[in-house]
Structure formats: C-alpha cells, structure tokens
C-alpha cells in the first residue's frame, strides 16, 4: 500500500491519479472529505496536526509519498508515524533545501530532511525547481491588464510542470528499492525568464503582454494586498530575489530519466491553460 499525503494538491492529486490508473494500491490522506479523490482509491481522513489520525493513515502502508506545505512539525509527525508503523520507504517532495537559506520554507525543508535522515527509514528526495503551475497565479492580472508584475528580473528558472513531478514520484514509489538514498533534481526542458513567459502568453493570446519589472519590496506589498499571508509573502519575495540572482538557473535530466518522457515545456503548458489568461 502506498500512502500519498497532500493528496488534494497539485503534485499529490496527480500522483494519486497515476497510481490508481496503474492499479497500484493507493491511500490518499486528505483533511476535507469533500475533496477526496474519486475512483479506485482508499481515502484516509486525517490532519497533520493530529498524530492519532496519522497513525491510522500510515497503518498497513509500505511506502509514503510525503507532500505537504513544508511545515516541519507536520511532516516530521508523518515521519514519526511511519517509523512507529514500520513503513519501509519514504519519498519526500522537497525543494532546494538549505539550513542557512534566507527563505524560511527552504530552512523548513532542511529540518524535515534532517529528521528523515535520522529516522533510519529508507528514503528518496525529489527536489523540483519552480512549478509552471505557479504561473496561474498571474492569470487574473494578465486577463485584466495584459501585463503582470514580477521582481525576478532577468533570472532564469528551470520551471517544471507539477504533473511531471508527480510522474517522477510515481516511478519512484512503485519501485522504491531502486532509489533508496538518492536525490533527484526535477526541472522542465529549458531555462525560462519571465520575459519568456510574457512572449509565450502574447503569442498564444494574440496581443502584447508586458512583463512589468518591480522591486522585491513592491512585490511583497502587492502580495500582502492580494491577501497572501505575511509569512508566505516573505518567502515568495525572498525566493524571487534569489531567482534574480541566478539561484534557479539549473536544469537536470532526472525527470526524463525517471519517467522516460520529456517533461512539459512552457509552450505546452501555456497552450493547455490559455483560457485562464484570456
């Protein structure tokens, strides 16, 4: 049995779909039963902040695909439950984790990874670059103003589709022994700037789209104004500043090596989601 946490998120939901389609026994951990996946999937109703529900979710599981918002106490609770119930392997979707990063969520990921390392569980780390799906947050302003603000400058990003991350995760959790102790860096096929994003949107929409360059402080204020929680806005602003400095300008062939398929490009992603930007 494979347990997928965060089973209603962009990676977890797709991983559940893929596993069910391949007829692997899969259990989806969800907090809200109304959002539980349909089909040949076992559903566990649970809460990262309630260890008793995690024990019930992990019981009888061989492999855990650990996906969450990277709150250390929450993911560490899942890891501890996995130890108690003798899970054999944990596959963690992480990020470019670093204990001394200025970005809080990266420091959180580093804490979780360290806890997983000391747990004694066999494990695999998946470290995706920024998700193409994050571009959908720009869709309302693009549709309204034919432009979007960004503080990443000319920084290039190896953006990856969450569906390709889910496919890579599926390949690992269905044959975990082959990947024990490994770390995979997951990217799309190309390095992308936000000017490239504007050009792709313009070509697909048939009218100009402007990439409006703003400062990190302006971007932070805009996110707060849009209702994004302060801690998230802080991390996002810091991450965009790092992108401007070249922090995300890396590519890897790991996604293709795991799945056998070339990951989706920016062009493909925009074409599939252009209605959101119209």
NUTORVEX-137383 format. One record per residue (C-alpha): z negated, x, y negated. Coordinates in nm, 2 decimals. Each point is the difference from the previous one (the first is absolute). Example, Ala and Ser with C-alpha at 12.3 -4.5 7.8 and 13.67 -1.06 7.14 Angstrom:
<rs>
-0.78 | 1.23 | 0.45
0.07 | 0.14 | -0.34
</rs>
This chain:
<rs>
0.00 | 0.00 | 0.00
0.09 | 0.12 | -0.35
-0.20 | -0.11 | -0.30
0.17 | 0.00 | -0.34
-0.23 | -0.02 | -0.30
0.13 | -0.11 | -0.33
0.23 | -0.23 | 0.19
0.10 | -0.21 | -0.30
0.11 | 0.30 | -0.21
0.35 | 0.15 | -0.04
-0.04 | 0.26 | 0.28
-0.24 | -0.18 | 0.23
0.19 | -0.33 | 0.00
0.33 | 0.18 | 0.09
-0.17 | 0.21 | 0.27
-0.14 | -0.32 | 0.16
0.34 | -0.16 | -0.01
0.16 | 0.30 | 0.16
-0.26 | 0.04 | 0.27
0.02 | -0.37 | 0.09
0.38 | 0.02 | 0.01
-0.03 | 0.29 | 0.24
-0.24 | -0.20 | 0.22
-0.30 | 0.24 | -0.05
-0.34 | -0.17 | 0.01
-0.11 | 0.00 | -0.36
-0.30 | -0.14 | -0.18
0.02 | -0.05 | -0.38
-0.32 | 0.03 | -0.20
0.00 | -0.24 | -0.30
-0.26 | -0.13 | -0.24
0.18 | -0.32 | -0.09
0.11 | -0.20 | 0.31
0.25 | -0.19 | -0.21
0.20 | 0.32 | -0.04
-0.02 | 0.10 | 0.37
0.33 | 0.10 | 0.15
0.18 | -0.24 | 0.23
0.16 | 0.05 | 0.34
-0.12 | 0.19 | 0.30
-0.29 | 0.17 | -0.18
-0.37 | -0.02 | 0.06
-0.19 | -0.05 | -0.33
-0.35 | 0.13 | -0.08
-0.17 | -0.14 | -0.30
-0.21 | 0.27 | -0.16
-0.12 | 0.18 | -0.31
-0.01 | 0.37 | -0.06
-0.34 | -0.05 | -0.16
-0.15 | -0.17 | 0.31
-0.04 | 0.24 | 0.29
-0.07 | -0.28 | 0.25
0.35 | -0.14 | -0.06
0.15 | 0.34 | 0.04
-0.18 | 0.05 | 0.34
0.16 | -0.33 | 0.12
0.34 | 0.11 | -0.13
-0.01 | 0.34 | 0.17
-0.15 | -0.11 | 0.33
0.26 | 0.06 | 0.28
0.24 | 0.19 | -0.22
0.16 | 0.33 | 0.10
0.17 | 0.10 | -0.33
-0.07 | -0.09 | -0.36
0.25 | 0.01 | -0.28
-0.22 | 0.04 | -0.30
0.14 | -0.14 | -0.32
-0.21 | -0.11 | -0.30
-0.04 | 0.05 | -0.38
-0.17 | 0.34 | 0.08
-0.36 | -0.10 | -0.08
-0.19 | 0.27 | 0.18
-0.29 | -0.21 | 0.12
0.23 | -0.26 | 0.14
0.23 | 0.23 | 0.20
-0.29 | 0.21 | 0.12
-0.16 | -0.32 | 0.13
0.32 | -0.07 | 0.21
-0.01 | 0.36 | 0.13
-0.37 | -0.03 | 0.09
0.08 | -0.33 | 0.19
0.28 | 0.18 | 0.18
-0.24 | 0.27 | 0.11
-0.25 | -0.26 | 0.13
0.26 | -0.18 | 0.20
0.17 | 0.31 | 0.14
0.34 | -0.04 | -0.17
0.22 | 0.28 | 0.12
0.22 | 0.06 | -0.32
0.00 | -0.09 | -0.37
0.32 | 0.02 | -0.20
-0.08 | 0.00 | -0.37
0.24 | -0.08 | -0.28
-0.12 | 0.23 | -0.27
0.15 | 0.17 | -0.31
0.01 | 0.34 | -0.16
-0.37 | 0.03 | 0.04
-0.21 | 0.26 | -0.17
-0.37 | 0.04 | -0.05
0.05 | 0.14 | -0.35
0.28 | -0.22 | -0.12
-0.04 | -0.16 | -0.34
0.12 | -0.33 | 0.16
-0.30 | -0.19 | 0.14
0.19 | -0.16 | 0.29
0.12 | 0.34 | 0.12
-0.36 | 0.13 | 0.00
-0.09 | -0.31 | 0.20
0.27 | 0.06 | 0.25
-0.12 | 0.36 | 0.05
-0.35 | -0.14 | 0.07
0.14 | -0.24 | 0.26
0.21 | 0.27 | 0.16
-0.30 | 0.24 | 0.02
-0.21 | -0.28 | 0.17
0.28 | -0.06 | 0.25
0.02 | 0.37 | 0.08
-0.38 | 0.02 | 0.07
0.00 | -0.32 | 0.20
0.15 | 0.17 | 0.30
0.27 | -0.26 | 0.04
0.36 | 0.10 | 0.07
0.19 | -0.08 | -0.31
0.33 | 0.03 | -0.19
0.05 | -0.01 | -0.37
0.30 | -0.16 | -0.18
0.04 | 0.11 | -0.36
0.27 | -0.21 | -0.18
0.12 | 0.09 | -0.34
0.01 | -0.29 | -0.26
0.13 | -0.33 | 0.13
0.32 | -0.15 | -0.11
-0.18 | -0.34 | 0.01
-0.20 | 0.11 | -0.30
0.32 | -0.04 | -0.21
-0.04 | -0.38 | 0.05
-0.29 | 0.01 | -0.25
0.26 | 0.08 | -0.26
0.22 | -0.30 | 0.09
-0.15 | -0.25 | -0.25
0.04 | 0.22 | -0.30
0.35 | 0.11 | 0.10
0.10 | -0.36 | 0.04
-0.15 | -0.09 | -0.34
0.09 | 0.31 | -0.21
0.28 | 0.19 | 0.19
-0.23 | 0.30 | -0.02
-0.32 | 0.13 | 0.15
-0.27 | 0.25 | -0.13
-0.10 | 0.30 | 0.20
-0.21 | 0.31 | -0.06
0.14 | 0.22 | 0.28
0.25 | 0.18 | -0.23
0.27 | 0.17 | 0.20
-0.22 | 0.04 | 0.30
0.18 | -0.04 | 0.33
-0.14 | -0.19 | 0.29
0.09 | -0.02 | 0.37
-0.05 | -0.37 | 0.00
-0.02 | -0.16 | 0.34
0.03 | -0.36 | 0.12
-0.32 | -0.15 | 0.14
0.21 | -0.14 | 0.29
0.10 | 0.36 | 0.10
-0.37 | 0.10 | -0.02
-0.08 | -0.29 | 0.23
0.28 | 0.10 | 0.24
-0.13 | 0.36 | 0.01
-0.36 | -0.13 | 0.06
0.13 | -0.22 | 0.28
0.17 | 0.29 | 0.17
-0.33 | 0.19 | -0.01
-0.24 | -0.27 | 0.11
0.22 | -0.09 | 0.30
-0.01 | 0.36 | 0.13
-0.31 | 0.15 | -0.17
-0.06 | 0.28 | 0.24
0.32 | 0.17 | -0.11
-0.12 | 0.01 | -0.36
-0.37 | 0.09 | 0.03
-0.11 | 0.24 | -0.27
0.33 | -0.03 | -0.20
0.06 | -0.08 | -0.36
0.33 | -0.16 | -0.10
0.13 | -0.01 | -0.36
0.21 | -0.31 | -0.05
0.27 | -0.03 | -0.27
0.33 | -0.16 | -0.07
0.32 | 0.20 | 0.02
0.01 | 0.10 | -0.37
-0.20 | 0.11 | -0.30
0.01 | -0.28 | -0.27
-0.09 | -0.01 | -0.37
-0.08 | -0.31 | -0.19
0.33 | 0.05 | -0.19
0.17 | -0.02 | 0.34
-0.18 | -0.33 | 0.06
0.13 | -0.13 | -0.33
0.35 | 0.10 | 0.08
-0.01 | -0.17 | 0.35
-0.14 | -0.31 | -0.15
0.27 | 0.00 | -0.27
0.27 | 0.04 | 0.25
-0.14 | -0.28 | 0.22
-0.07 | -0.24 | -0.29
0.32 | 0.06 | -0.20
-0.17 | 0.08 | -0.32
-0.19 | 0.30 | -0.15
-0.36 | 0.06 | 0.10
-0.21 | 0.23 | -0.21
-0.26 | 0.24 | 0.13
-0.25 | 0.00 | -0.29
-0.21 | 0.31 | -0.01
-0.36 | -0.04 | -0.09
-0.31 | 0.22 | 0.00
-0.26 | -0.02 | 0.28
-0.25 | -0.15 | -0.25
0.25 | -0.27 | -0.10
0.07 | -0.07 | 0.37
-0.37 | -0.03 | 0.08
-0.04 | -0.25 | -0.29
0.30 | -0.20 | 0.12
-0.14 | -0.02 | 0.35
-0.34 | -0.11 | -0.12
0.18 | -0.26 | -0.22
0.18 | -0.13 | 0.31
-0.33 | -0.06 | 0.17
-0.01 | 0.30 | 0.23
-0.36 | 0.10 | 0.08
-0.12 | 0.31 | -0.19
-0.05 | 0.22 | 0.30
0.35 | -0.07 | 0.12
0.15 | 0.05 | -0.34
-0.18 | 0.33 | -0.03
0.14 | 0.13 | 0.34
0.35 | -0.14 | -0.08
0.01 | 0.17 | -0.34
-0.12 | 0.33 | 0.15
0.26 | -0.02 | 0.28
0.29 | -0.07 | -0.24
-0.12 | 0.30 | -0.20
0.01 | 0.22 | 0.31
0.35 | -0.14 | 0.08
0.12 | 0.12 | -0.34
-0.13 | 0.35 | 0.10
0.20 | 0.00 | 0.32
-0.28 | -0.09 | 0.24
0.21 | -0.26 | 0.20
0.32 | 0.20 | 0.01
0.00 | 0.06 | 0.37
0.21 | -0.12 | 0.29
-0.04 | 0.01 | 0.38
0.20 | -0.09 | 0.31
-0.31 | -0.12 | 0.18
0.09 | -0.38 | -0.04
0.34 | 0.05 | 0.16
-0.14 | 0.23 | 0.27
-0.26 | -0.27 | 0.10
0.23 | -0.31 | -0.02
0.34 | 0.14 | 0.07
0.13 | -0.18 | -0.31
0.08 | 0.13 | -0.35
-0.26 | -0.16 | -0.23
0.12 | -0.25 | -0.26
0.13 | 0.13 | -0.33
-0.07 | -0.12 | -0.36
0.35 | -0.16 | 0.00
-0.07 | -0.20 | 0.31
-0.34 | -0.11 | -0.12
0.13 | -0.12 | -0.34
0.29 | -0.18 | 0.17
-0.24 | -0.18 | 0.23
-0.24 | -0.10 | -0.28
0.22 | -0.05 | -0.30
-0.09 | -0.37 | -0.03
-0.35 | 0.10 | -0.10
0.14 | 0.20 | -0.30
0.24 | -0.27 | -0.12
</rs>
